[in-house]
Amino acid sequence: MKFSFDFLYHTVRGERTHIDDHSHANYELVYYVSGTGTTKIGDIPYRYSDGTFTIIQPGCKHDEYRETDTEVIFICFYYDNERVRFENGLYEDKEGTIRGILKQMLDELGSKDNYYDMALHGLLCQLIAASARLMKGLPKQETSDKVTYAKKYMEQYCTEKIDMVALANSLGYSYDHFRHFFKEKTGYSPTQFMIRNRLEQAKRMLLDTDKTATEVALECGFSNAPQFSMMFKKDTGSSPKAYREHFLLQNL
């Protein structure tokens, strides 16, 4: 088994901040000491909370949105994946084992005492072994109020193409099951809910910007202007152009 240490950081990231899609050449482990938010690894969204951590494979795109101030430790390392295959996902550190090893690594890196590099190498070996022991079954996902989580996620990414099957799977359901309980709770299917959010965003853009209807359509996630106009008229009873003109006349 071959492995080596790249970098390790400990920081606090502010609430309502976001890191866009990015990737690393080697594995990344992100440990959430405290805070709540979402992270999307590949096409799968997860909701992090205190004491959870993610494993992200080399070259895999991922992002992060913090709902609250988030204390995080992240480490990037090379590992040949020979003994245990590391899978992308969110996992739970119930006993604090991973956090303890990371703290030791931070202490060694901060002190730079004699042979600290050897100590870091040994601790990285422990981290890989401890992480592998926790990777049993599916990644941890909160079970409380999954509809609320799904709604927030779809609202946040409403202008993007969302893989609804992947979203359902990340919550532990088949798409059919997810669609059923989502509609039962909200009155909308997931697809209808997405369209509703896109239309609401389009209304705001029509009233607050000078963008053309075509520009608004594409920026809000619609395939083309005719599709947007048809859905907009069905929802409001008027075309995007007429909707804007009516608002302007009322506010003269």
C-alpha positions as CSV (number, residue, x, y, z in Angstrom):
1,M,0.0,0.0,0.0
2,K,1.4,3.4,-1.1
3,F,0.3,6.7,0.3
4,S,1.7,10.2,0.9
5,F,0.6,13.5,2.4
6,D,-0.2,16.6,0.3
7,F,-1.7,19.3,2.5
8,L,-3.8,19.8,5.6
9,Y,-5.8,22.9,6.6
10,H,-8.0,23.9,9.6
11,T,-10.3,26.9,9.1
12,V,-13.8,28.4,9.6
13,R,-15.9,29.2,6.6
14,G,-18.6,31.8,6.9
15,E,-22.4,31.2,6.7
16,R,-24.1,31.6,3.3
17,T,-20.8,31.1,1.4
18,H,-20.2,28.8,-1.5
19,I,-17.3,27.1,-3.2
20,D,-17.9,26.3,-6.9
21,D,-17.2,22.9,-8.5
22,H,-13.5,22.0,-8.3
23,S,-11.4,18.9,-8.1
24,H,-8.0,17.7,-6.8
25,A,-5.3,15.4,-8.3
26,N,-5.5,13.2,-5.2
27,Y,-8.0,12.1,-2.5
28,E,-9.5,14.7,-0.3
29,L,-11.1,14.1,3.1
30,V,-13.2,17.0,4.4
31,Y,-14.1,16.9,8.1
32,Y,-17.0,19.0,9.4
33,V,-16.2,19.8,13.0
34,S,-19.3,22.0,13.3
35,G,-21.8,23.7,11.0
36,T,-24.5,22.7,8.5
37,G,-24.8,22.9,4.8
38,T,-24.7,20.9,1.6
39,T,-22.0,19.4,-0.6
40,K,-22.4,17.9,-4.1
41,I,-19.8,15.2,-5.0
42,G,-20.1,14.4,-8.7
43,D,-23.8,14.3,-9.3
44,I,-24.8,13.3,-5.7
45,P,-25.9,15.9,-3.1
46,Y,-25.3,15.4,0.6
47,R,-26.1,17.4,3.7
48,Y,-23.3,17.7,6.2
49,S,-23.5,18.4,9.9
50,D,-21.3,18.2,13.0
51,G,-19.0,15.2,13.0
52,T,-19.5,14.1,9.4
53,F,-16.8,13.8,6.8
54,T,-16.6,13.3,3.1
55,I,-14.3,11.2,1.0
56,I,-13.7,12.6,-2.6
57,Q,-11.9,10.6,-5.2
58,P,-9.1,12.1,-7.4
59,G,-10.5,14.2,-10.3
60,C,-14.1,14.2,-8.9
61,K,-15.8,17.6,-9.1
62,H,-17.4,18.8,-5.9
63,D,-18.8,21.9,-4.4
64,E,-19.9,23.2,-0.9
65,Y,-22.6,25.6,0.4
66,R,-22.5,26.6,4.1
67,E,-25.9,27.4,5.7
68,T,-24.1,28.3,9.0
69,D,-20.5,29.1,10.0
70,T,-18.6,25.9,9.4
71,E,-15.5,24.7,11.1
72,V,-13.7,22.4,8.7
73,I,-10.5,20.3,8.5
74,F,-9.5,19.2,5.1
75,I,-6.6,17.0,4.0
76,C,-5.5,16.0,0.5
77,F,-3.4,12.8,0.1
78,Y,-2.2,10.3,-2.4
79,Y,-3.3,6.7,-1.8
80,D,-3.0,3.8,-4.3
81,N,-6.4,2.3,-3.2
82,E,-4.8,-1.1,-3.1
83,R,-6.1,-2.5,0.3
84,V,-9.5,-0.8,0.6
85,R,-11.3,1.1,-2.2
86,F,-12.3,4.6,-1.1
87,E,-15.7,5.5,-2.4
88,N,-17.1,9.0,-2.8
89,G,-19.6,9.8,0.0
90,L,-20.5,11.4,3.3
91,Y,-19.8,9.4,6.5
92,E,-20.3,9.8,10.2
93,D,-17.5,9.9,12.8
94,K,-19.7,8.9,15.8
95,E,-16.8,8.2,18.2
96,G,-14.6,11.1,17.1
97,T,-11.8,8.8,15.9
98,I,-11.2,10.7,12.6
99,R,-11.3,14.0,14.3
100,G,-8.8,12.8,16.9
101,I,-6.3,11.7,14.3
102,L,-6.7,14.9,12.3
103,K,-6.0,16.9,15.5
104,Q,-2.8,15.0,16.1
105,M,-1.8,15.7,12.5
106,L,-2.5,19.4,12.9
107,D,-0.4,19.4,16.1
108,E,2.5,17.7,14.4
109,L,2.3,20.1,11.4
110,G,2.2,23.1,13.7
111,S,5.1,22.1,15.9
112,K,7.4,20.8,13.1
113,D,9.3,19.0,15.9
114,N,12.0,16.5,15.0
115,Y,10.8,13.8,12.6
116,Y,7.4,15.4,12.3
117,D,7.2,14.2,8.7
118,M,7.6,10.6,9.9
119,A,4.9,11.2,12.5
120,L,2.6,12.6,9.9
121,H,3.1,9.6,7.6
122,G,2.2,7.3,10.4
123,L,-0.9,9.3,11.3
124,L,-2.0,9.3,7.7
125,C,-1.8,5.5,7.7
126,Q,-4.0,5.5,10.8
127,L,-6.4,7.9,9.1
128,I,-6.8,5.7,6.1
129,A,-7.4,2.6,8.2
130,A,-9.9,4.4,10.5
131,S,-11.8,5.9,7.5
132,A,-12.0,2.5,5.9
133,R,-13.5,0.9,9.0
134,L,-16.2,3.6,9.0
135,M,-17.1,3.1,5.3
136,K,-19.7,0.4,5.9
137,G,-23.0,0.5,4.0
138,L,-24.3,3.7,2.4
139,P,-23.0,7.2,3.2
140,K,-24.8,8.8,6.1
141,Q,-27.7,11.0,5.2
142,E,-30.1,12.7,7.6
143,T,-33.5,11.1,7.8
144,S,-35.4,14.0,9.4
145,D,-37.4,16.1,7.1
146,K,-36.0,14.9,3.8
147,V,-38.6,16.8,1.9
148,T,-37.3,20.1,3.3
149,Y,-33.7,19.1,2.3
150,A,-34.8,18.2,-1.2
151,K,-36.8,21.5,-1.5
152,K,-33.8,23.6,-0.4
153,Y,-31.5,21.8,-2.7
154,M,-33.8,22.2,-5.7
155,E,-34.3,25.9,-4.9
156,Q,-30.5,26.4,-4.7
157,Y,-29.8,24.7,-8.0
158,C,-33.1,25.4,-9.8
159,T,-31.4,26.9,-12.8
160,E,-29.2,23.8,-13.3
161,K,-30.0,20.4,-14.6
162,I,-30.6,18.2,-11.6
163,D,-30.5,14.4,-11.8
164,M,-33.7,13.6,-9.8
165,V,-32.8,9.9,-9.6
166,A,-29.5,10.7,-8.1
167,L,-31.1,13.1,-5.6
168,A,-33.7,10.4,-4.6
169,N,-30.9,7.8,-4.2
170,S,-28.9,10.1,-2.0
171,L,-31.9,10.4,0.3
172,G,-32.2,6.6,0.4
173,Y,-35.2,6.2,-1.9
174,S,-36.1,5.0,-5.4
175,Y,-37.2,7.9,-7.6
176,D,-40.8,6.6,-7.7
177,H,-41.0,6.5,-3.9
178,F,-39.3,9.9,-3.6
179,R,-41.7,11.4,-6.2
180,H,-44.7,10.0,-4.3
181,F,-43.9,11.4,-0.8
182,F,-42.6,14.7,-2.2
183,K,-45.9,15.3,-4.0
184,E,-47.8,14.2,-0.9
185,K,-46.0,16.8,1.2
186,T,-45.7,19.7,-1.3
187,G,-48.5,19.2,-3.8
188,Y,-46.0,19.2,-6.6
189,S,-43.9,16.5,-8.3
190,P,-40.2,17.2,-8.1
191,T,-40.2,18.3,-11.8
192,Q,-43.2,20.6,-11.2
193,F,-41.5,22.1,-8.2
194,M,-38.3,22.8,-10.2
195,I,-40.3,24.5,-13.0
196,R,-42.2,26.5,-10.4
197,N,-38.9,27.8,-9.0
198,R,-37.5,28.6,-12.4
199,L,-40.6,30.5,-13.3
200,E,-40.4,32.5,-10.0
201,Q,-36.8,33.4,-10.8
202,A,-37.7,34.3,-14.3
203,K,-40.4,36.7,-13.0
204,R,-37.9,38.4,-10.8
205,M,-35.4,38.8,-13.7
206,L,-38.0,40.2,-16.0
207,L,-38.9,42.9,-13.5
208,D,-35.4,43.6,-12.1
209,T,-33.3,43.4,-15.3
210,D,-33.3,44.5,-18.9
211,K,-32.4,41.0,-20.2
212,T,-34.4,39.7,-23.1
213,A,-36.9,36.9,-22.7
214,T,-34.5,34.5,-24.4
215,E,-31.7,35.5,-22.1
216,V,-34.0,35.0,-19.1
217,A,-35.1,31.7,-20.4
218,L,-31.6,30.3,-20.7
219,E,-30.3,31.7,-17.5
220,C,-33.3,30.2,-15.6
221,G,-32.7,26.7,-16.9
222,F,-35.3,26.4,-19.7
223,S,-34.2,24.6,-22.9
224,N,-35.3,27.4,-25.2
225,A,-37.4,30.6,-25.5
226,P,-40.5,29.0,-26.9
227,Q,-40.7,26.4,-24.1
228,F,-40.2,29.2,-21.6
229,S,-42.9,31.4,-23.1
230,M,-45.4,28.5,-23.2
231,M,-44.8,27.6,-19.6
232,F,-44.8,31.2,-18.5
233,K,-48.1,32.0,-20.1
234,K,-49.7,28.8,-18.7
235,D,-48.6,30.0,-15.2
236,T,-49.3,33.7,-15.4
237,G,-51.8,34.0,-18.2
238,S,-49.6,36.4,-20.2
239,S,-46.4,36.3,-22.2
240,P,-43.1,37.3,-20.6
241,K,-43.1,40.5,-22.7
242,A,-46.7,41.4,-21.6
243,Y,-45.9,40.6,-18.0
244,R,-43.0,43.0,-18.0
245,E,-44.9,45.7,-19.8
246,H,-47.9,45.4,-17.4
247,F,-45.5,45.9,-14.4
248,L,-43.9,48.9,-16.0
249,L,-47.2,50.6,-16.7
250,Q,-48.3,50.1,-13.1
251,N,-45.2,51.7,-11.8
252,L,-45.1,54.8,-14.1
